[in-house]
Amino acid sequence: MNDLKITIYQADIFWEDIDRNLLNIREKLTKANLETDLIILPEMFNTGFSMDANRLAEPMDGKTITWMHKIAKHYDAVVTGSLIIKENNQFYNRLIWMRPNGIFDQYDKKHLFGLGLENENYIPGSNKLIVELNGWNICPVICYDLRFPVWLRNKNTEYDLLIVVANWPEPRIEHWLALIKARAIENQTFVVGVNRIGKDGNNIKHTGNSVCINPLGISLFENKNNEIIQTITIEAGEIERTRSSLPFLKDGDDFIII
């Protein structure tokens, strides 16, 4: 398990404009001159948090996933973020974990945001995703999932890093910050939350507040209101030191999700 270089892109997303978003992200990444292991984009990074799935959804071999492969290959890094996918005549808010070789994993958002009618437009997922990168076990999830600690409980220390990609609005940003810190402390894991900035097509404001929290709940990075690309190195040894000095996970309650 080696130290991990993580690049956060806190983006101002152009509403429902796939081509413009993909061009903007590519140009901003180029200017950043990256050296990284992992590039994290927000939830629905190519459209914003839209319920117009019928118009905006792409197939699994569509332009955005093809674009993700090109970006991953160019930077020799994993690229992840979620987008609207149509599969078998159903719509998903699907996170793609794209590797440089074009092999990818996927995660469908488990908890759909009823307040925003997401549950009326998309199909929920049922399986947690754990992926490996440079010896790290990583659990990527999407926005509203953050509110559900049972789903994210680090049973049997199955992951070392929790990633939350989001379109989390400004009126509840204190919830975002509190929940991310809680997930880090209770699971003794790093948590990286990548949120968008700017107003969306529903005039909802987002301030970003993308963060990196260590296993003790200490913030290593936070940024508000700026479109920013930031690379952070997280230390492998910090996981082992925290869990060995504070062996709390072994005392957790056993449970089964049904």
Buried (B, 14 or more C-beta within 10 A) or exposed (E): EEBBBBBBBBBBBBBBBBEEBBEBBBEBBEEBEBEBBBBBBBBBBBBBBBBEBEEBBBEEEBEBBBBBBBBBBBBEBBBBBBBBBBBEEEBBBBBBBBBBEEEBBBBBBBBBBEEBEBBEBBBEBEEBBBBEBBEBBBBBBBBBBBBEEEBBBBBEBEBBBBBBBBBBBBEEBEEBBEBBBBBBBBBBBBBBBBBBBBBBBEEBEBBBBBBBBBBBBEEBBBBBBEBBBBBBEBBBEBBEEBBEEEEEBEEBEEEEEE
